[in-house]
Amino acid sequence: MQEKAKQIIVDYFNSHNIKNHKITQNDVYVVWFCKTLQNWKVLATTNIADGMYYEITHNGDKNETYVDVYKKWENFCVNN
């Protein structure tokens, strides 16, 4: 499951990267993974400093996998 998600990210990155930089599964890091029954979700990023974040969700009932790609705009602290 995680390997499938990593390959989806590699394929997406390599087909959309405008700087012609290619990555492999070794460049993808799974941040969070969850499996419930036949469904699973992976949150991942790469070692490329482009601020991209990937959410891969598999719907086992339909045997479909969905990909959400996000761009991190900023990170800041809010004091409580």
VEXDREN-2710 file (C-alpha; in Angstrom, 1 decimal):
% VEXDREN-2710
k/r/px/py/pz
1/MET/0.0/0.0/0.0
2/GLN/2.7/2.5/1.0
3/GLU/4.9/1.4/-2.0
4/LYS/1.9/1.9/-4.3
5/ALA/1.4/5.4/-2.9
6/LYS/5.1/6.2/-3.2
7/GLN/5.0/5.1/-6.9
8/ILE/2.0/7.3/-7.6
9/ILE/3.8/10.3/-6.2
10/VAL/7.0/9.4/-8.1
11/ASP/5.0/9.2/-11.4
12/TYR/3.1/12.4/-10.7
13/PHE/6.3/14.3/-9.7
14/ASN/8.3/13.1/-12.7
15/SER/5.6/13.9/-15.2
16/HIS/4.9/17.4/-13.7
17/ASN/8.3/18.7/-12.7
18/ILE/9.3/21.7/-14.8
19/LYS/13.0/21.6/-13.8
20/ASN/13.3/18.1/-15.2
21/HIS/14.4/16.7/-11.9
22/LYS/13.5/13.1/-11.5
23/ILE/12.9/11.3/-8.2
24/THR/12.6/7.6/-7.1
25/GLN/10.6/6.0/-4.3
26/ASN/13.7/6.6/-2.1
27/ASP/13.0/10.3/-2.3
28/VAL/9.4/9.9/-1.0
29/TYR/8.7/10.0/2.8
30/VAL/5.5/8.7/4.3
31/VAL/4.5/11.0/7.1
32/TRP/1.3/9.2/8.1
33/PHE/-0.4/6.0/7.1
34/CYS/-3.7/4.4/8.2
35/LYS/-5.6/1.3/7.0
36/THR/-9.2/0.5/8.0
37/LEU/-10.7/-2.6/6.5
38/GLN/-10.2/-2.4/2.7
39/ASN/-9.4/1.4/2.8
40/TRP/-6.1/3.2/3.3
41/LYS/-4.6/6.7/3.3
42/VAL/-1.0/7.9/3.0
43/LEU/0.2/11.4/3.7
44/ALA/3.6/11.9/2.2
45/THR/6.2/14.4/0.9
46/THR/9.5/14.3/-0.9
47/ASN/13.0/15.4/-0.1
48/ILE/12.7/18.1/-2.8
49/ALA/12.4/21.6/-1.2
50/ASP/9.3/22.6/-3.2
51/GLY/6.7/22.6/-0.4
52/MET/4.5/20.0/-2.0
53/TYR/2.5/17.5/0.1
54/TYR/0.6/14.5/-1.2
55/GLU/-2.5/12.7/0.1
56/ILE/-3.3/9.3/-1.4
57/THR/-6.6/7.7/-0.5
58/HIS/-7.7/4.2/-1.6
59/ASN/-11.4/3.3/-1.6
60/GLY/-11.4/-0.5/-1.4
61/ASP/-15.1/-0.8/-2.1
62/LYS/-14.7/0.8/-5.6
63/ASN/-11.0/-0.2/-6.0
64/GLU/-10.2/3.5/-6.8
65/THR/-7.3/5.5/-5.6
66/TYR/-7.5/9.3/-5.2
67/VAL/-4.6/11.8/-5.2
68/ASP/-4.7/15.2/-3.6
69/VAL/-1.6/17.5/-4.2
70/TYR/-1.1/20.4/-1.9
71/LYS/1.5/23.3/-1.8
72/LYS/2.7/24.5/1.6
73/TRP/2.6/28.3/1.6
74/GLU/3.9/29.0/5.0
75/ASN/4.4/27.8/8.5
76/PHE/4.1/30.0/11.6
77/CYS/3.5/29.9/15.3
78/VAL/0.4/31.3/17.1
79/ASN/0.9/31.9/20.8
80/ASN/-2.0/30.8/22.9
END
